[in-house]
Amino acid sequence: MKFISFLFGGVARWGAVRDDGAVVDLTGAGFGVTLREAIAAGRLGAATLAAEAGEALCQFGDVTLDSPLPDTGRILAVGANYSDHAAEMNRDVGGDPQFFIRVPSSVVPHGAPILKPRVSDHLDYEGELAIVIGKGGRHIAEEDAMDHVAGYTIFNDGTVRDYQQVSLPVGKNFDASGSIGPWFVPATDISYPLTLETRVNGEVRQHNNTDNFTFGPARLIEYASRFVALEPGDIIASGTPAGVGAKRKPPLWLKAGDVLEIEIAQIGTLRNEIVNEPA
């Protein structure tokens, strides 16, 4: 099942998209006011059954998508988690995942414009699998970590490279420089490995699969829970493979008019157009 957060009739809602394109509104139907609340309450199974049997509110094309979890508190991102990307960036990964924080305002939903900053021409893409935490905890054992996964979505860890060279948090957190979506898919609907492909204007830029993670999802969760108590709805962006624009010869930066697509098998395709930041 695909769960979405969306606007319809000027009202923020969440619900499910069935295979026929029908959208079933699940807002407050005993499952929580938001998708994150439903995840925290362990109600995704019941929500799936309700969506399969429920009356359609509208068709998918009639809604405006929000981020799948617009009320999430944390986006924990991982750098250089594919060996080929670490090599192209000349980075020594070491023995532990390299985490950093993204603020929610730095990402936009599927279909919304990504902003090329006024102050830089070095906007780059990074296609990633995003892991959504379902059950929180601290000091989670690696062998138990996958029991804490609610599901998955797609993440573009958009990066302003020249600013990243000076300060990683700055280069990773320009407003509307990344994206997430289009929906959330429960872990029960997903089996590994997952193939990831990033395209710009239809041209394949990245192609890899999760078998090539340096640190798998369980290890990422274990390590993250060492330094923070994970909560339902937290997002872990699991890193990008080789093929980023910065390492093309010559570099291929995202520019206004470009269409960025990130496709992950069993989940879907995240699509955004690049526009110039308004003056």
C-alpha positions in Angstrom: 0.0 0.0 0.0 1.1 3.6 -0.7 0.4 6.1 2.0 0.5 9.8 1.3 0.1 13.2 3.0 -1.8 15.6 0.8 -3.9 18.7 0.3 -7.4 18.3 -1.0 -10.1 21.0 -0.9 -7.7 23.2 1.0 -7.4 20.7 3.9 -4.3 18.8 4.9 -5.0 15.1 5.1 -3.3 11.7 4.9 -4.5 8.5 3.3 -3.7 5.8 0.9 -3.5 5.4 -2.9 -4.9 2.2 -4.2 -3.7 0.5 -7.4 -6.6 1.9 -9.3 -5.5 5.5 -8.4 -8.2 6.0 -5.9 -7.3 8.0 -2.8 -8.9 7.0 0.5 -8.8 9.6 3.2 -7.7 8.1 6.5 -7.4 11.4 8.5 -8.6 10.9 12.0 -10.5 7.6 11.1 -9.2 6.0 14.3 -5.7 5.9 12.9 -4.4 9.3 13.9 -4.5 12.8 12.4 -1.2 12.3 10.5 0.6 9.4 9.0 3.3 9.8 11.6 0.7 9.3 14.3 -0.6 6.2 12.7 3.0 4.8 12.5 3.6 5.6 16.1 0.4 3.9 17.1 1.3 0.7 15.1 -1.9 1.2 13.0 -0.5 0.7 9.5 -2.0 -2.8 9.1 -5.4 -1.6 10.1 -5.1 1.4 7.9 -4.2 -0.8 4.9 -7.4 -2.9 5.5 -9.4 0.3 5.8 -7.9 1.7 2.6 -8.7 -1.5 0.6 -12.3 -1.4 1.6 -12.9 2.3 2.0 -14.7 4.8 -0.2 -12.6 6.9 -2.5 -12.3 10.6 -1.7 -10.9 11.4 -5.1 -8.3 10.3 -7.7 -4.6 10.6 -7.2 -4.3 13.3 -9.9 -6.7 15.5 -7.9 -4.5 16.0 -4.9 -1.4 18.1 -4.1 1.2 16.0 -2.4 2.9 17.0 0.8 6.0 15.3 2.1 5.0 11.8 3.2 5.7 12.8 6.9 5.4 16.6 7.0 5.4 16.6 10.8 8.6 14.6 11.2 11.1 16.0 13.6 14.4 14.6 12.3 16.1 13.7 9.1 19.3 11.9 9.8 21.4 11.6 6.6 24.4 9.4 5.9 27.4 10.4 3.8 29.5 8.1 1.5 27.5 4.9 2.2 28.3 3.3 -1.2 32.0 2.5 -1.8 31.9 3.8 -5.4 30.6 7.2 -4.2 33.2 7.3 -1.4 35.9 6.6 -4.0 34.7 9.3 -6.5 34.6 11.8 -3.6 38.0 10.7 -2.4 36.6 10.0 1.1 37.8 7.5 3.7 34.7 6.1 5.3 36.3 4.5 8.3 34.6 2.0 10.5 31.4 3.8 11.4 28.6 5.6 9.4 29.1 9.3 8.9 25.8 11.0 10.0 24.7 14.6 9.5 21.4 16.4 10.0 19.0 17.9 7.4 16.3 20.3 8.5 12.8 19.7 7.2 12.7 23.0 5.3 15.6 21.9 3.1 13.3 19.3 1.3 10.2 19.7 -0.8 7.5 17.1 -1.8 7.2 15.2 -5.0 6.1 17.6 -7.8 7.2 20.7 -6.0 10.0 22.8 -7.4 13.6 22.5 -6.1 15.3 25.8 -5.8 18.6 26.5 -7.4 20.1 29.0 -5.0 20.7 32.6 -6.1 24.2 32.4 -4.5 25.5 29.3 -6.2 25.5 27.4 -9.6 26.7 24.2 -7.9 23.4 22.5 -7.0 23.8 18.7 -7.2 21.6 15.6 -6.8 22.0 12.6 -4.6 19.4 9.8 -5.0 18.8 7.8 -1.8 16.6 5.3 -0.1 15.0 6.8 3.0 14.3 4.6 6.0 11.3 5.6 8.2 11.5 4.6 11.9 8.4 2.9 13.3 9.4 1.9 16.8 11.6 4.3 18.7 14.4 3.5 21.1 17.9 4.1 22.3 20.9 1.7 22.0 19.1 -0.6 19.6 20.9 -3.8 18.9 21.8 -4.4 15.2 20.1 -7.7 15.2 16.8 -6.1 16.4 17.1 -2.9 14.3 14.9 -4.0 11.3 12.0 -4.5 13.8 12.1 -0.7 14.3 11.6 0.1 10.6 8.1 1.2 9.6 8.8 1.6 5.9 10.5 3.5 3.2 10.3 6.5 0.8 12.7 8.2 -1.7 15.0 11.0 -0.8 17.0 13.5 -2.9 19.9 14.7 -0.7 20.3 17.8 -2.8 23.6 19.5 -2.1 25.1 22.9 -2.8 28.7 21.7 -3.4 30.7 24.9 -3.1 29.1 25.7 0.2 29.5 22.1 1.3 33.3 22.5 0.9 33.2 25.2 3.5 30.6 23.7 5.8 28.7 20.4 5.4 25.6 21.5 7.4 25.3 24.6 5.2 25.8 22.9 1.9 23.2 20.3 2.9 20.5 22.6 4.2 19.7 25.3 1.7 15.9 25.9 1.6 14.1 23.6 -0.9 17.4 22.1 -2.2 16.3 18.5 -1.7 13.1 16.5 -2.0 11.3 13.5 -0.6 8.4 11.3 -1.6 6.1 10.7 -3.4 4.7 8.3 -0.8 5.5 6.0 2.1 5.5 2.2 1.5 5.4 -0.1 4.6 8.3 -2.4 5.3 6.0 -5.4 4.9 5.6 -4.6 1.2 9.4 -4.3 0.5 12.1 -6.9 0.0 15.8 -6.3 -0.4 17.8 -5.6 -2.5 16.4 -2.5 -4.0 17.6 -0.9 -7.3 18.1 2.8 -7.3 18.3 5.0 -10.5 18.7 8.7 -10.8 17.9 10.5 -14.0 18.2 14.1 -15.2 16.1 15.0 -18.2 15.8 11.3 -18.8 19.5 10.6 -18.8 20.7 8.0 -16.3 23.2 9.5 -13.9 23.2 7.0 -11.0 22.3 3.2 -11.1 23.1 0.9 -8.2 21.4 -1.3 -5.6 21.3 -1.6 -1.8 23.5 -4.7 -1.8 26.3 -2.3 -2.3 25.7 -0.3 0.9 28.8 0.0 3.1 26.6 0.0 6.1 23.2 -1.6 5.8 20.0 -0.3 7.3 20.3 -2.3 10.5 23.8 -0.9 11.2 22.6 2.6 10.5 19.8 2.3 13.0 22.1 0.7 15.6 24.6 3.5 15.2 22.1 6.4 15.1 20.5 5.1 18.3 23.8 5.4 20.1 23.6 9.2 20.0 19.9 9.9 19.8 16.7 8.3 21.0 15.0 7.4 17.7 11.3 8.2 17.5 8.5 7.1 15.2 8.6 9.0 11.9 12.3 9.8 12.1 13.9 9.5 8.6 17.3 8.0 7.9 18.5 9.0 4.4 20.9 6.0 3.7 23.4 7.5 1.3 23.9 7.9 -2.4 25.9 5.9 -5.0 28.4 7.1 -7.5 27.4 9.3 -10.4 26.8 12.7 -8.8 27.1 15.8 -11.0 30.1 17.2 -9.2 32.3 14.3 -10.4 31.2 14.3 -14.1 33.8 15.6 -16.5 32.9 18.4 -16.9 30.7 18.7 -13.8 27.0 18.6 -14.6 25.2 20.9 -12.2 21.4 21.1 -11.9 19.9 24.2 -13.6 16.5 25.8 -14.0 14.3 23.7 -16.3 16.0 20.4 -15.5 13.7 17.5 -14.4 15.2 15.2 -11.7 13.8 11.7 -11.2 14.9 9.2 -8.6 13.3 5.7 -9.0 13.6 2.9 -6.5 12.2 -0.5 -7.3 9.1 -1.5 -5.3 8.6 2.1 -4.1 8.2 4.4 -7.2 9.6 7.6 -8.7 10.3 10.9 -7.0 10.1 13.7 -9.6 10.9 17.4 -9.3 11.7 20.3 -11.6 14.5 22.7 -10.9 13.7 26.4 -10.8 15.8 29.5 -10.0 15.3 30.9 -6.5 13.3 34.1 -6.9 15.2 37.4 -6.7 
